Amino acid sequence: MWRGTATAASAARALRSRLLADPIHHPSTAVLPIASVRTACSVPSAASPAPIVAETAAASVAVSSGARSASDVLRHYGWCYWELSKARLSALVVATSGAGYVLGSGSIVGIAGLCYTCTGTMMVAASANTLNQVFEIKNDAKMKRTMRRPLPSGRISPVHAAMWATSVGAAGTALLACKANGLAAGLAASNLILYAFVYTPLKQIHPVNTWVGAVVGAIPPLLGWAAAASEVSLNSMILPAALYYWQLPHFMALAYLCRDDYLAGGYRMLSFADPTGKRTAWVSLRNCLYMLPLGLFAYNWGLTSEWFSFEATLLTTGLAIGALSFVLHPTQKSARRMFHGSLLYLPALMAGLILHRLPNEQKEHNIHQTSEIAGVLRGAEESARQKWEDPKPSRAQSRPPVAYASVAPFLFLPVPVYVSPQAHEF
């Protein structure tokens, strides 16, 4: 019986070991279900974030590459626009226009008007310089000084540059017309046309282009004066005249220094027919002498104080001495010395004009006259309103309105009504 019981127990134990592996004798079999369960539970949790992380990384790379490409495009075209606009030359034009605005203002300079004038002038100057390069692509490609510009180097297309010039020029002219006046906008538009369509082609035809270019450079200060004073007067010609005469020795020195480069580009300069440089130097000296009396004119015409006449005479004398040295010894060294002297002369002259300027009396008179007319119009409106409210005339109202009658010739005003004092006696 005991043996049977033992046999039955052993048979049951063997059957159980087949159904459930013994962890002691078969550790690998016992661990396998647990490990497989853990693996089955852990595989989805480990494998599911992998595609999400990969997609997020790819998206971030795409966004960063897109932002980088957009910034590269903006940087590329921004630098091309900067070079097409000849930003340094345009900044000089803006400085002369701003100086003209300050000189044409009264005792108070309008900061907003000055900013609008300078911005519009900058845009028009950028347009003119861009059109100049559009028309001179082939010439610039032949010169070492200009062959790396955006158009000859192929960094931007001529159509793109022309569209940029047209849009910025139209916007600058419209800004001057809206925020300054029509006279300033007209001067800006005419200067753009003169520079791009007269001076630019003339550079390849005749040396007179230098004198036409001097006219172009003299208009911006006149533009600034017109924007401030809404008119052009005799004393507004001081700074434009100084700029006109200053540009001739400045560009004559530059033409002498770069005459081989200009010859390769096909530009007709006075220095081509002047191998010794004597004619070029004499033209420079003559125009320096023309600037000597400008300081006296500025004081005599009420533009500046007497100190400016003394300072301007000293500055012009120094420039004339440099031109005389160029006449006596027409070499590269003397031409370069005169060129550098001209670069220092212009900002010093404009600083002296602004420092010693006197308020524009005509501007003050216009403001005073405008305020008087506005006061007269307000008085006329009040009189008409009182008459409507009280139709019975009184003896105090029977006197002729002298102030009102003084502006009666203007057609937009009503005819003043005079009431005779005898009308109240009957």
Secondary structure as the mmCIF struct_conf table of DSSP 4:
data_model
#
loop_
_struct_conf.conf_type_id
_struct_conf.id
_struct_conf.beg_label_comp_id
_struct_conf.beg_label_asym_id
_struct_conf.beg_label_seq_id
_struct_conf.end_label_comp_id
_struct_conf.end_label_asym_id
_struct_conf.end_label_seq_id
HELX_RH_AL_P HELX_RH_AL_P1 TRP A 2 LEU A 19
BEND BEND1 LEU A 20 LEU A 20
TURN_TY1_P TURN_TY1_P1 PRO A 23 HIS A 25
HELX_RH_AL_P HELX_RH_AL_P2 PRO A 27 ALA A 47
BEND BEND2 SER A 48 SER A 48
HELX_RH_AL_P HELX_RH_AL_P3 PRO A 49 LEU A 84
TURN_TY1_P TURN_TY1_P2 SER A 85 LYS A 86
HELX_RH_AL_P HELX_RH_AL_P4 ALA A 87 GLY A 104
BEND BEND3 SER A 105 SER A 105
BEND BEND4 SER A 107 ILE A 108
HELX_RH_AL_P HELX_RH_AL_P5 ILE A 111 PHE A 135
TURN_TY1_P TURN_TY1_P3 GLU A 136 GLU A 136
HELX_RH_AL_P HELX_RH_AL_P6 ILE A 137 ALA A 141
TURN_TY1_P TURN_TY1_P4 LYS A 142 LYS A 142
TURN_TY1_P TURN_TY1_P5 LYS A 144 ARG A 148
BEND BEND5 ARG A 149 ARG A 149
TURN_TY1_P TURN_TY1_P6 PRO A 150 GLY A 154
BEND BEND6 ARG A 155 ILE A 156
HELX_RH_AL_P HELX_RH_AL_P7 PRO A 158 LYS A 179
TURN_TY1_P TURN_TY1_P7 ALA A 180 ALA A 180
HELX_RH_AL_P HELX_RH_AL_P8 GLY A 182 LEU A 194
HELX_RH_PI_P HELX_RH_PI_P1 TYR A 195 TYR A 199
HELX_RH_AL_P HELX_RH_AL_P9 THR A 200 LEU A 202
TURN_TY1_P TURN_TY1_P8 LYS A 203 ILE A 205
TURN_TY1_P TURN_TY1_P9 PRO A 207 VAL A 208
HELX_RH_AL_P HELX_RH_AL_P10 ASN A 209 ALA A 229
BEND BEND7 SER A 230 GLU A 231
HELX_RH_3T_P HELX_RH_3T_P1 LEU A 234 MET A 237
HELX_RH_AL_P HELX_RH_AL_P11 ILE A 238 LEU A 257
TURN_TY1_P TURN_TY1_P10 CYS A 258 CYS A 258
HELX_RH_AL_P HELX_RH_AL_P12 ARG A 259 GLY A 265
TURN_TY1_P TURN_TY1_P11 GLY A 266 GLY A 266
HELX_RH_3T_P HELX_RH_3T_P2 LEU A 270 ALA A 273
BEND BEND8 PRO A 275 GLY A 277
HELX_RH_AL_P HELX_RH_AL_P13 LYS A 278 TYR A 290
TURN_TY1_P TURN_TY1_P12 MET A 291 PRO A 293
HELX_RH_AL_P HELX_RH_AL_P14 LEU A 294 ASN A 300
TURN_TY1_P TURN_TY1_P13 TRP A 301 GLY A 302
BEND BEND9 LEU A 303 LEU A 303
STRN STRN1 THR A 304 THR A 304
HELX_RH_AL_P HELX_RH_AL_P15 GLU A 306 LEU A 328
BEND BEND10 HIS A 329 HIS A 329
BEND BEND11 THR A 331 THR A 331
HELX_RH_AL_P HELX_RH_AL_P16 GLN A 332 LEU A 355
TURN_TY1_P TURN_TY1_P14 HIS A 356 HIS A 356
STRN STRN2 ARG A 357 ARG A 357
HELX_RH_AL_P HELX_RH_AL_P17 GLU A 361 GLU A 389
BEND BEND12 LYS A 392 LYS A 392
BEND BEND13 ARG A 395 ARG A 395
HELX_RH_3T_P HELX_RH_3T_P3 ALA A 396 SER A 398
BEND BEND14 ARG A 399 ARG A 399
HELX_RH_AL_P HELX_RH_AL_P18 VAL A 402 ALA A 405
TURN_TY1_P TURN_TY1_P15 SER A 406 PRO A 409
BEND BEND15 PHE A 410 PHE A 410
TURN_TY1_P TURN_TY1_P16 LEU A 411 PHE A 412
BEND BEND16 LEU A 413 LEU A 413
HELX_LH_PP_P HELX_LH_PP_P1 PRO A 414 TYR A 418
HELX_RH_3T_P HELX_RH_3T_P4 PRO A 421 HIS A 424
TURN_TY1_P TURN_TY1_P17 GLU A 425 GLU A 425
#
